Amino acid sequence: MLSPEQQIDLSGAMDVSARVFDRLSNDWRETADFKGIYRPGYSAEEKQAFITVAREAAELGGAAYQDLAGNVHIHFESENPTLAPMMIGSHMDAVPSGGQYDGTAGVVAGLAAMKAIHDNGMNLPQDVILSAICAEESAWWKAGTFGIGSKFMAGQLSSDFLRNAAQIESERTIESHMQEFGLDTNALAAALDAGQAIFPLDRLGSYIEVHIEQGPSLLDARKSIGIVTDIRGNTRFPFGVNFIGKAAHSGATPQHLRQDAAIAASTFVTEWARYTRDHRHHQDGVFSVPDIHVVNPSATSVPERCFVMPEVRSSDLATLEETKKIIRDIADKAAKEWNCDFEIDDKKIVLGKPSHMDDGVHRTLLSKAYALGISAQSMPSGAGHDAGTFANAGVKSNMVFIRHGNGGISHNPNEILGLTDHENPFKVGSDFCNAVHLLSAYVAGGQAPEKINPAPFRELIGVHGIRRFDF
């Protein structure tokens, strides 16, 4: 005999998911130099995506609010206002030339779960907040910082960051982009300077983020769903390791007298790769070199400057901290070998701390997946997510990964949500549907019912500068 959770009708939830993604497809562009979703953080496209979700949620009784950083929170009230509310959500911005589902699938899954609960006449054990978080992707911002919206919520960014961090495409600051959409940046800066919360994270019972896996592990394991154990942090060098040689004629200068910055940079990359390979037995992590280029290249000149941007990810904070010294040592050795210099601005190195998901929430999600007959496995996340920010801020957090095809490719216009290009990802029984089924069962089951004093969450909304979202 099927349990009540197994009997949840998900057809309406899949219908609303398909409808929302159809509307969001307006952000798809194909030009000579751009293909994919165009939806930067703090853009008109991101705001419209929030409006699309808020309008659908209003049909289910959700009231939409916006915090000082622009994040949108849709509040579904229960009959138990004194219990800690549950937050579900993700981001809706996309990397340049990104795919349709990275981040956005999580917000839509949350909406679909609330639709399933509504359609099946299920009562909410506690208030639920469906959140659409601003500007999660770092690729648009010169500072190289990810999770901007969630970090503002957690008070982890400063007013200096607000006023100085610039977007790569527009070269305008985050503050300028916020002001364009009517956000009160003076109030946000004042709250950040005073150490005041712009969202009452300490009142949350838990945070759940659904997300496509962004990799092939679930495909390889033939599992529909992944329940995340921890999220790797990263050490990034957005302003690079810069090698400085000496400009010279590429034909007239003898080889032994050259100071070739590109060769020094190439040696650095090779030696760094060898180091990580030889020390992987005590390192949890991966590395990449997302950018390497000669500054002002010329076929007739020996390269004077070469820019390298290394990145390291690990679940171990000590490894990430140690990386800064190791990279400096290897860069110094490579530069000296080729009679060059190098520069690293230590103040501009970005350290994203790893985060560990809540064990209790993890066990609950995994057991519910098994009870629902959904094939699932525990796994780490190699990519950073808003859930990591909230976990490091003390919120009981976890993530649900969705298997997706095309080799698990993400941050790419070829990203798909089904197992094949021809599969309808919003049919009942799909991997996306399984994630919605698990999320709706988790929400309906009620979690972390600690009492809130001195006031219910809903009475704190205006106190933090959170106001109704005008759509």
Steps between C-alpha positions, in 0.01 A plus 500: 500500500631842403566759771332844472833645383523243221148588382578868437362606160781686326331572166411862590848556637651389170258719304598813690870412460467469123302824482756698702796371301316583177470860618859511617615386156454864391851555637652262244719680246676386186722754326834494322689524830250378761294185542318399816306655785570868560406569862769683700456571868328832570368529147156561351499136392563374853227725641252379240584139589418581863171656390409190297542278806329746736189516280468124492557479875229760564248257350597258778468757778865605515576862595817636337747720687839648410793562733744790483736300275225430246441133583135400468337288772152356449332427831248216538327517836412195707278458805812480719668843487714434807690216333823573318422553131661293230672673209534341157649663192799576282623768257365599158794683343716319244864516393573669166371267226364269768237230504132515588498288815805583715351658812162572347393136525527531878265798525253338263523171695411690817202660327395160363520345848268768636266433208500127581424570867221739398343265244506203737332691782795457735545735796831671565644395838691829513544815292692455175710763324578452131805715426644616169854617576675776303836483327631157600730471200846653536576510127337841448693679776860623493541421869453129426258460792216250472176492698472877528129504590531231767818653643323834538224315686758343731685829554818359344563789258588860580366836387836550323426191292153633421642831377811378319442152352431545130326293238724389214260581215369838616803599714247648744493418870258265673361807677425663165321189371296475822395865483380448145235264638392722788696332778597715799879460494550760774288292737687186398840668554391630840385152606827344383708764681299450820523121482120477482331205332299577187328162533427305820698187414514404868123445489512233230449133576680382185595595144471258207641578156416286199756525219611313191813301583721684249701183447481136388517313835127423522497394136792268565337356813158474331339688786218751459578721799805599706485616862797727569739440791720809467585781260859562400642843558745669265806717479479734203736753344262726302781752445738225406859394538674746269835410343717787382782455251656737251368598159732413212491421130392139447751448221797719584545414870722198579317226691731507802444875546121486499277564800182337372209551738285242317760225546530587869119487533485167314766356728300615800184326377690179425673494838175578681328211320785266594485610862126435529540162329784391728327617819145387431536219759453759777299759312124504463456721202527591136662786313460680171649790305192677358706778339852536366595759241780723376427868556514689167627204295693549178649249259814709476562552872624294793211514754567758769202414723294185546192465721407171670188440710526181710212367709493226764197331663501284810284399796803558722554861611868436585563386142343818366705719733821315417434545128586871516854431622559204269393695192729789597794261549445326164452834322824631650691193383356517146571870467862462611558208263420725203652823640158661551308657787149436624230683697217373722281744691433305820220737597305406189515122546148374567449216750161330495471283810375141466175414672352183642137409464288421804515129588144483630349665193717280280379181667137611476526577129678174425249288695206675335652437156526128578143494638372662180685249281734765359852380423735727693855521632705721730763713325707818539451815294799622306334831417417781740135575580289730713437202730866521600463862602196423713665193655804706602259754651357231727189398306427126480550459127509234234480455125320264266679437171312405182655266244509652152626383164752609239783380722380721785622813320410829668582870470449439131215547249508122435383431857184286513274389785392162365717202412473577127424804287165348404379414850234714664665593833162597646320170460391313811777259596788704357807578709377858546162365608675270749673803655166682528340189653778476760484872578121504539516195730773666708305825531172326581674288764608802704853552627690668786191607702681708762302788649576856400512772760416775545302526173398280209705537183221676314504786755871562437475568127467878511761531776782396266408740221318226310212643302233376263637410158327714241415294194 
